[in-house]
Amino acid sequence: MKAKRVFLAVSIAALIAVIILISLKAYYVVIALVAGVLLLSHRELWALVRRQKLPPIDERVRDNINKSVRNGFIFFAIVLAFLMLFFSINLTHITNAEPVHIMGSLFLAGGLVYLISYLFYDQAEPKLDDRELRRLKAFLLVAGISLGAFIVSAFLHNALSALFEIEEPVFFCIAVIVSPLALGVGVIGSLVLFIKGLLSKPL
């Protein structure tokens, strides 16, 4: 009964938000919000379609949901920090994206992060051994560090170039070459292990 009330409350809140956004003509955000809600509630919607009832929420499912929500919160915090830095160093001239499009993308990306996290904790993690899990954490750490290095290097490059009016090469190379390469290694390695966990048989 509690699960039904929560699902109903989320659905009503999403419907009200959609109506308000349509009245404001923020159609891009409406599409992203609907897609995000569908991603967040995929488990409940799939159960309603197949069995006409909501799935049970046991301790394992609740733990998976809590971890996925935590990952989504961390994602939003990092992206918002990046956007604040992006605007603070005056890089808005390289994109014509409007704030409404940016917020819509955040809704959609947040739903994807939640869905991928839930799939990992529910389907992939139980099928990976300790060695593979350590490798996955290492790849994720490399991706996170490279992303942070990109943000810091871009900020320092622009700050030094503006203050001293010089062409600063070190942080530029880190932001343009080193960080993207490391990020690619971390993301590809993580995806390989994630897909392996999804396709493997239970241990």
C-alpha angles and dihedrals in degrees: 000000000000091000090053092051092049092047091048092048092050091048093050092046091050091049092051091048091050092051091049093047092048090052087053090048091238092145095157091057090047091057092046093046093050091047091048093050091048090052093047094049098036092119094053095043092049091051091049091051095047103034105012091236138083118263119251118261108221127173094273093051091046090051091049091050092049092051091047092050089049090053090049091052092050089049092053092047092052094045093047090049089050092049091050090052091044092058095037093060090047100243093143090108091074094061136042094201114140121223091248090057091047092052091047090053090050091054092051095043091048090055091050092050090051093047095048091046092050092047089051097050093041103039113011108036096058090055097051122085124225094266093054092046090053090051091050091052090049092052091047090049091052090050092049094047092047091051091049090047090052093052094046094043093049090050094047093045093053093042095051093043091052096044100044099023092229135128102254108201106178101064089036091059091046092051097042104034116011100042097047091048093050091045090052092051092049095046096044093046092049093049092050092054092042093053091044089055092049094050099040125096118251114275 
